Amino acid sequence: MPQTPIIPQSITVHLGPPDQPAENVTLPFLEYVANVASSEIYPTWPENAIRANMYAQISYALNRVYTEYYRTRGYDFDITSTTAFDQFFVHNRDIFDNIRQIAGELFNDYIRRAGSIEPLFAQYCNGTTVTCNGLSQWGSVELAEQGYTPYEILQFYYGDDIELVRNAPIAGNEPSAPTVPLRLGSVNNDVRTLQIRLNRIANNYPSIPKIVEIDGIFGTDTEAAVRRFQEIFSLTPDGIVGPTTWYTVQNIYIGVKRLNDLNAEGITLNEVTQQFPEVLQLGDSGSDVRNMQYYIAYVSQYYDTIPLIAIDGVYGESTQAAVRDVQSTFGLPADGIMGEVTWNQLYRAYLGIVNTIPLEFVEGRAVPFGGVPLRVGADSESVRLLQEYLNVIAGAYPSIPSTNPTGYFGPRTQEAVIAFQNEFGLPATGVVNAITWTEIAQLFETLTIGGQLRDGQYPGFELGT
C-alpha cells in the first residue's frame, strides 16, 4: 500500500473472475468511474442519488487499489469486471453524458471513516433482487426524492462517522514493495511500515515476537519477527524482506485489519507518518546528513575517487560534490542527491569494508560501527562491545552510569547511551547510530590509550622482589 491514498492515473481491469483467464484492460481511472456508473445506475435517476452511488463506486475501487488486494495475491490487475467479486464494468460501452460530467467532478473524491485514512470499502447492492449491509442503489433513489443530499444518503447507509475526502492527489499507481530488500541494518520509512504491520499481525499470531520500538530501524528484534512470520507462512526464513515477504505481510495485515470490509479496523494517520526524509540534498541539515557524511568519510579511506569530508551535519557544496563522487564511483547518475539507490550503494560499500574487521578490540582500539543501529531489544556482540566501551567512559564521567556487559540492550544500557548523548551534545534518542557509536568509540580509545603506561613510567605502586 502507498503511505496515503492517491487517485491512480489508470486502473487495470480483469474482464472476468480473478482465477479465470480473461483480457486485462488498462484505462484512465476517470474513464473507469464513468463506465461503472453507466453500467450500474440509470442516468435518469435524481442527481443526488447518482452522486451518492458514484462516491461509493469510487471508494470501493480505490480500496482495491490502495490495499493492492489482487496484486498481493499474485495477480497483474487491480480489480475485476464481475459483480460476483467487484463492480460491473463493460469494456468499450457508451458513457451517458451526464454521468461523464459528474464523474469528471467526483473521480478524485472518496469516502473514509473519521480517524482512518484508507478509502472505505463501500459495499453496495441494488436493494431489490440483492440486499446487503451497505448502500441500496434503489433505496438511494427514494432518499434523493425525499430531499436527501448525497452526503446524507451516504450517512444513512454507512453511518454518521464517515467523511468525504475531496480533490485527493493524482499520481501513477506504483507498486509499494521497496526497490531494495529490507534487511538487518536498513533504516527508512518502509521498515517502520513493516514493523507496524508485523506488530499488528502478532496480535493474531502470538508466536511472532513483538518489535520493541517502532522506529524504522531494522534491528535484531525486527529480524526475529520477520523470520517467524516467514516460518508461519511457508516462506524462506532468511529474515530479509523482498517483494514476496512484503506482499505476504501486507496481505495478512489487510486480513487482520479487515480493510476489505465495511466495518474495517482502519489505518490511522500515525501509522503512515513519514519518519525519515525520502532524499537528502543541498541545503538539508541535521542528524541524517551527519550520519550520511560519516559513511562517506569512512568509505573515502578506501576509494581514491571519494574525498574525505567534514562530518558537520550540513549538506553544503562539498558534501554535494562528495555525493557526486560516490555516485560516479559506483556507476550511478551523478546528480549530487542522496536518494534510496545511492544510499544503498554507499551502505553496501561500507559494510563490505567493516565486515572484514573482527568484532573485537585489541589494546584499546575500538571497532568501527557495524552498520546496524543498536537500541532497546538488541542482543548481539556489538551490544556487548558498546557496554564495554561505556563502562570505560563511565569511569571518567560520573554522569554516565555503568552497565553489565551482557550483550543485551536493556533499559540500563539505554540510560547510559542517553546520558552519553546528553553529555556530548548528541540527539538524546537512546539509539546508537553511526555518529553515536563513533563518538563513544573515539572517547573509549582516548581514555584507554591515555591510560596505558609508557616504558619506564611509574606504575603507581612499589614493585616487589
C-alpha positions in Angstrom: 0.0 0.0 0.0 1.2 3.5 -0.6 1.7 5.6 2.5 -1.5 7.6 1.9 -4.2 7.0 -0.7 -3.8 8.5 -4.1 -6.0 8.6 -7.2 -4.3 6.4 -9.7 -3.9 7.8 -13.2 -5.0 4.4 -14.5 -6.5 1.2 -13.3 -6.2 -2.3 -14.8 -9.5 -4.3 -15.0 -9.6 -8.1 -15.4 -12.6 -8.9 -17.7 -13.7 -11.9 -15.8 -13.4 -13.7 -12.4 -10.0 -13.4 -10.9 -9.0 -17.0 -11.2 -10.1 -17.4 -14.8 -8.2 -16.4 -18.0 -9.5 -13.2 -19.4 -8.2 -10.0 -21.0 -6.8 -7.2 -18.9 -7.8 -3.7 -19.8 -5.9 -0.6 -18.5 -7.7 2.7 -18.8 -7.8 6.1 -17.1 -9.4 6.0 -13.6 -11.8 8.7 -14.6 -13.0 6.6 -17.6 -13.3 3.6 -15.3 -15.5 5.5 -12.9 -17.8 6.8 -15.7 -18.0 3.2 -17.2 -19.0 1.6 -13.9 -21.6 4.3 -13.1 -23.1 4.0 -16.7 -23.2 0.2 -16.2 -24.8 0.1 -12.8 -27.2 3.0 -12.4 -29.6 4.9 -14.6 -28.8 8.4 -15.9 -32.4 9.4 -15.3 -32.1 9.0 -11.5 -32.1 12.1 -9.3 -28.7 13.7 -9.4 -28.2 13.3 -5.7 -28.7 9.6 -6.0 -26.2 9.4 -8.9 -23.6 11.3 -6.9 -24.1 9.1 -3.8 -23.7 6.0 -5.8 -20.6 7.3 -7.6 -18.9 8.1 -4.3 -19.5 4.5 -3.2 -18.2 3.2 -6.5 -15.1 5.3 -6.4 -14.3 4.4 -2.8 -14.8 0.7 -3.5 -12.4 0.8 -6.4 -9.8 2.9 -4.5 -9.9 0.4 -1.6 -8.9 -2.3 -4.1 -6.1 -0.2 -5.4 -4.9 1.1 -2.1 -4.7 -2.3 -0.4 -3.3 -3.9 -3.6 -5.9 -6.5 -3.0 -5.3 -8.6 -6.1 -1.7 -7.7 -6.7 -0.7 -9.0 -3.2 -2.2 -12.3 -4.3 0.0 -12.5 -7.4 -2.5 -11.1 -10.0 -1.5 -8.5 -12.5 -4.6 -6.4 -12.3 -6.3 -4.1 -9.8 -10.0 -5.1 -10.0 -12.3 -7.4 -11.9 -15.3 -6.6 -14.0 -17.7 -9.2 -12.5 -20.2 -8.3 -9.7 -19.5 -11.6 -8.0 -16.3 -10.1 -6.8 -16.3 -6.4 -7.7 -18.2 -3.8 -9.7 -19.9 -4.1 -13.1 -17.6 -2.9 -15.9 -18.4 -3.2 -19.6 -15.5 -2.7 -21.9 -16.0 -0.2 -24.7 -19.5 0.7 -23.7 -21.1 4.1 -24.3 -21.0 6.6 -21.5 -24.0 8.7 -20.6 -23.3 12.4 -21.0 -24.5 13.5 -17.5 -22.6 10.5 -15.9 -19.4 11.6 -17.7 -19.8 15.1 -16.4 -20.4 14.1 -12.8 -17.5 11.6 -13.0 -15.2 14.4 -14.0 -16.2 16.3 -10.9 -16.1 13.4 -8.4 -13.4 10.9 -9.6 -10.8 12.2 -7.1 -13.2 12.3 -4.1 -13.8 9.3 -1.9 -15.4 8.2 1.4 -13.4 7.2 4.6 -14.2 6.7 8.2 -13.3 9.6 10.5 -9.9 8.8 12.1 -8.9 6.4 9.3 -7.1 7.1 6.1 -8.0 4.2 3.8 -10.8 4.6 1.3 -14.0 3.0 2.7 -14.8 -0.5 1.3 -18.2 0.9 0.3 -20.2 -2.2 -0.3 -23.5 -1.7 -2.1 -26.2 -3.7 -3.9 -29.3 -2.9 -6.0 -31.6 -3.2 -3.0 -34.2 -5.2 -4.8 -33.0 -8.6 -6.0 -30.0 -8.4 -3.8 -29.7 -6.8 -0.3 -26.6 -6.1 1.7 -25.3 -4.1 4.7 -24.1 -1.3 2.5 -25.8 1.2 0.2 -29.1 0.2 -1.6 -29.0 1.7 -5.1 -32.7 1.9 -5.5 -33.1 2.9 -1.9 -30.8 5.9 -2.6 -33.3 7.0 -5.3 -36.1 7.1 -2.7 -33.9 9.1 -0.3 -32.9 11.6 -3.0 -36.6 12.0 -3.9 -37.2 12.9 -0.2 -34.6 15.6 -0.5 -31.5 13.9 1.0 -28.2 15.3 -0.1 -25.5 12.9 -1.5 -23.7 13.0 1.8 -26.8 12.4 3.9 -27.6 9.4 1.7 -24.1 8.0 2.4 -24.6 8.6 6.1 -27.9 6.8 6.0 -26.2 3.7 4.8 -22.6 3.9 6.1 -23.1 5.7 9.4 -22.6 9.2 10.8 -18.8 8.7 11.2 -17.9 9.0 7.5 -16.3 11.9 5.8 -15.6 12.9 2.2 -12.1 13.4 1.0 -12.1 15.9 -1.8 -9.5 16.6 -4.5 -7.2 13.8 -3.5 -3.8 13.8 -5.2 -3.5 12.0 -8.6 -0.3 10.0 -9.3 1.0 6.9 -11.0 0.0 3.7 -9.3 3.4 2.3 -8.3 3.9 -1.0 -6.5 4.5 -0.5 -2.8 7.2 -3.1 -2.3 10.7 -1.5 -1.6 13.0 -1.4 -4.6 15.8 -2.7 -2.4 15.1 -5.6 0.1 14.9 -4.7 3.7 17.3 -6.4 6.0 19.3 -6.1 9.2 20.7 -2.5 9.3 18.1 -0.9 6.9 16.8 2.4 8.2 13.8 4.0 6.4 10.1 4.6 6.3 9.5 1.1 4.7 11.0 -0.5 7.8 8.7 1.5 10.0 5.7 0.4 7.9 6.9 -3.2 8.2 7.2 -3.0 11.9 3.7 -1.6 12.4 2.2 -4.4 10.3 4.2 -7.2 12.0 3.2 -6.0 15.5 -0.4 -5.8 14.5 -0.3 -9.3 12.9 1.4 -10.6 16.1 -1.9 -9.9 18.0 -3.4 -12.7 15.9 -0.3 -14.8 15.6 1.3 -14.6 19.1 4.3 -16.7 18.2 5.6 -13.7 16.2 7.7 -11.7 18.7 6.8 -8.1 19.2 9.2 -5.4 18.0 10.2 -3.3 20.9 10.4 0.1 19.1 8.5 1.2 16.0 11.3 3.4 14.8 12.1 2.4 11.2 15.4 0.7 12.3 15.7 -2.9 11.1 17.4 -4.4 14.2 17.7 -7.9 15.6 14.2 -7.9 17.0 12.7 -6.9 13.7 14.7 -9.6 12.0 13.4 -12.2 14.5 9.8 -11.1 13.8 10.4 -11.4 10.1 11.9 -14.8 10.4 9.0 -16.1 12.5 6.5 -14.6 10.1 8.2 -16.3 7.2 8.2 -19.6 9.0 4.4 -19.4 9.7 3.5 -18.6 6.2 5.9 -21.0 4.5 8.4 -18.5 3.1 12.2 -18.8 3.1 13.1 -17.8 6.7 16.1 -15.6 5.9 14.9 -12.5 7.8 15.1 -10.5 4.6 12.0 -8.7 3.2 11.8 -8.8 -0.6 8.7 -8.4 -2.6 7.2 -11.9 -1.7 7.6 -11.3 2.0 6.5 -7.7 1.8 3.3 -8.5 -0.1 2.5 -11.5 2.2 2.9 -9.3 5.2 0.6 -6.7 3.6 -2.0 -9.4 2.6 -2.1 -10.8 6.2 -2.2 -7.2 7.6 -5.2 -6.4 5.4 -6.9 -9.5 6.6 -6.4 -9.0 10.3 -7.4 -5.3 10.0 -10.4 -6.3 7.8 -9.6 -3.4 5.4 -11.6 -5.0 2.7 -14.7 -4.9 4.9 -17.3 -2.3 5.5 -16.5 -2.4 9.2 -12.7 -2.3 8.9 -10.5 -1.6 11.9 -8.9 1.2 9.9 -5.5 2.7 9.4 -4.7 5.8 11.4 -2.6 8.8 10.2 0.1 7.9 12.7 0.6 4.6 11.1 1.7 6.1 7.8 3.5 9.2 9.1 6.9 9.7 7.3 9.7 9.5 9.8 12.7 9.7 7.5 13.3 12.1 4.5 13.0 10.4 1.2 16.1 12.2 -0.1 18.9 14.3 1.3 20.2 17.2 -0.9 21.9 20.6 -1.0 20.5 22.8 1.8 19.5 20.0 4.2 21.0 19.7 7.7 20.7 17.6 10.8 21.5 14.1 12.2 20.5 12.3 9.0 23.0 14.4 7.0 25.7 13.8 9.6 25.1 10.1 9.6 25.4 10.0 5.8 28.6 12.1 6.0 30.1 9.5 8.3 29.7 6.7 5.8 31.1 8.8 3.0 34.1 9.8 5.1 34.8 6.2 6.1 34.5 4.8 2.6 36.7 7.6 1.3 39.6 6.0 3.1 39.4 3.0 0.8 38.4 4.7 -2.5 40.7 7.3 -4.0 37.8 8.7 -6.1 35.8 9.7 -3.0 37.1 12.7 -1.0 37.2 13.0 2.8 34.6 15.4 4.0 33.7 17.1 7.3 31.1 15.4 9.4 29.2 18.6 10.4 25.6 17.8 9.6 25.3 20.4 6.8 24.6 19.3 3.2 26.7 22.0 1.6 28.5 22.1 -1.7 31.4 20.0 -0.5 29.0 17.2 0.6 27.1 17.5 -2.7 30.4 17.1 -4.6 31.3 14.1 -2.5 27.9 12.5 -3.2 28.5 13.0 -6.9 31.9 11.3 -6.5 30.2 8.4 -4.7 27.7 8.1 -7.5 30.4 8.2 -10.2 32.5 5.7 -8.3 29.6 3.2 -8.3 28.3 3.9 -11.8 25.2 5.8 -10.8 23.8 9.1 -12.3 25.8 11.8 -10.6 23.1 14.3 -9.5 24.5 15.0 -6.1 21.3 13.9 -4.4 21.3 11.2 -1.8 18.3 9.1 -2.7 17.5 5.4 -2.0 19.7 3.9 -4.7 22.7 6.0 -3.8 22.3 5.4 -0.1 22.0 1.6 -0.5 25.1 1.5 -2.7 27.1 3.6 -0.2 25.8 1.4 2.7 26.8 -1.8 0.9 30.3 -0.4 0.3 30.7 0.5 3.9 29.5 -3.0 5.1 31.9 -4.6 2.7 34.7 -2.9 4.5 33.7 -3.2 8.1 32.6 -6.8 7.8 36.3 -7.8 7.2 37.3 -6.4 10.6 37.0 -8.9 13.5 34.4 -7.8 16.1 36.9 -7.4 18.9 39.1 -4.7 20.3 42.9 -5.1 20.9 45.0 -2.8 23.1 42.3 -0.2 23.4 41.3 0.1 19.8 37.6 0.1 19.1 36.0 -1.5 16.1 34.1 0.7 13.6 30.3 1.0 13.6 28.8 -2.4 12.5 26.2 -0.8 10.2 23.2 -1.9 12.4 21.8 0.8 14.8 21.6 -0.5 18.3 18.6 0.1 20.6 16.4 -1.4 23.3 15.8 -5.1 22.4 19.1 -5.7 20.5 21.1 -8.7 21.6 24.5 -9.1 20.0 28.2 -9.0 20.4 28.1 -5.4 19.1 25.9 -4.5 22.2 28.4 -6.2 24.5 31.3 -4.1 23.0 29.1 -1.0 23.4 28.6 -1.8 27.0 32.4 -2.4 27.5 33.1 1.0 25.9 30.5 2.8 28.0 31.9 1.2 31.2 35.3 2.6 30.5 33.8 6.0 29.8 31.6 5.8 33.0 34.8 5.6 35.0 35.8 9.1 33.8 32.3 10.7 33.6 30.1 10.3 36.7 27.0 11.4 34.7 27.2 8.2 32.7 26.0 5.0 34.5 27.9 1.8 34.1 26.3 -1.3 32.6 26.5 -5.0 32.9 28.2 -6.2 29.6 25.7 -9.0 28.8 25.2 -8.2 25.1 21.5 -7.3 25.7 20.4 -3.7 25.2 18.1 -3.1 28.0 16.8 0.0 29.9 20.1 0.4 31.8 22.1 0.5 28.6 19.6 2.9 27.1 20.0 5.1 30.1 23.8 5.1 29.7 23.5 5.9 26.0 21.1 8.8 26.6 23.5 10.1 29.3 26.4 9.9 26.9 24.4 11.7 24.2 23.4 14.5 26.6 26.9 14.8 27.9 28.3 15.3 24.4 25.6 17.3 22.7 24.1 14.5 20.5 20.4 13.9 19.9 19.2 12.1 23.0 17.4 9.3 21.2 18.9 6.3 23.2 19.7 4.7 19.8 23.3 4.1 18.8 23.7 5.1 15.2 27.0 5.6 13.3 27.6 9.0 14.9 26.9 8.0 18.5 28.9 4.8 18.1 31.9 6.7 16.6 31.8 9.3 19.4 31.7 6.5 22.0 34.5 4.6 20.3 36.8 7.6 19.9 36.4 8.6 23.6 36.9 5.0 24.6 40.2 4.9 22.6 41.3 8.2 24.1 40.7 7.1 27.6 42.2 3.6 27.1 45.3 4.7 25.2 45.8 7.6 27.5 45.7 5.3 30.5 48.3 3.0 29.1 51.8 3.4 30.7 54.8 4.3 28.6 58.1 2.3 29.1 59.8 3.4 32.3 56.7 5.2 33.6 56.0 4.8 37.4 53.1 2.3 37.7 51.7 3.8 40.9 52.8 1.1 43.3 56.1 -0.4 44.5 57.4 -3.4 42.7 58.2 -6.5 44.8 61.4 -8.5 44.5 
